[in-house]
Amino acid sequence: MNSEAMRLTLRMTKALADIQRVRILMMMGAGELCVCQVIEVLTLAPSTVSKHLSILTAAGLLDSRKAGRWMYYRLPEGSAGEWVRPVLKWLGEMLKNEPVVVQDAKKMKMVVACDPQSLCRRQRRGE
């Protein structure tokens, strides 16, 4: 019989078994992000990014909220974040010099300076 802790651990490790999802988690250090901001950094299709965000949320690695038409994601807080903080600390240490993570962090600085609604509108137009 599997315990809840075992099931949670397996969901988390499965969610971490993808480079794009790890990149998303590393980006979340910038704070709460709109889906369009994640899309802008990863340069992936919105449906692909949404699927990755859904997997991370189901694993308890991210929280989400909807504000009007916009979906926002952030790292879990409080007791929910107790499982996540050590994982993110470990990822941060292991990947701090990884070129794609460094590049994503630079891109993220530019992206968070932009208005998320403008980004979303531009992405919907296919620019």
Rosetta blueprint (number, residue, H / E / L):
1 M L
2 N L
3 S L
4 E H
5 A H
6 M H
7 R H
8 L H
9 T H
10 L H
11 R H
12 M H
13 T H
14 K H
15 A H
16 L L
17 A L
18 D L
19 I H
20 Q H
21 R H
22 V H
23 R H
24 I H
25 L H
26 M H
27 M H
28 M H
29 G H
30 A H
31 G L
32 E L
33 L E
34 C E
35 V H
36 C H
37 Q H
38 V H
39 I H
40 E H
41 V H
42 L H
43 T L
44 L L
45 A L
46 P H
47 S H
48 T H
49 V H
50 S H
51 K H
52 H H
53 L H
54 S H
55 I H
56 L H
57 T H
58 A H
59 A L
60 G L
61 L L
62 L L
63 D E
64 S E
65 R E
66 K E
67 A E
68 G L
69 R L
70 W E
71 M E
72 Y E
73 Y E
74 R E
75 L L
76 P L
77 E L
78 G H
79 S H
80 A H
81 G H
82 E H
83 W L
84 V H
85 R H
86 P H
87 V H
88 L H
89 K H
90 W H
91 L H
92 G H
93 E H
94 M H
95 L H
96 K L
97 N L
98 E L
99 P H
100 V H
101 V H
102 V H
103 Q H
104 D H
105 A H
106 K H
107 K H
108 M H
109 K H
110 M H
111 V H
112 V H
113 A L
114 C L
115 D L
116 P H
117 Q H
118 S H
119 L H
120 C H
121 R H
122 R H
123 Q H
124 R H
125 R L
126 G L
127 E L
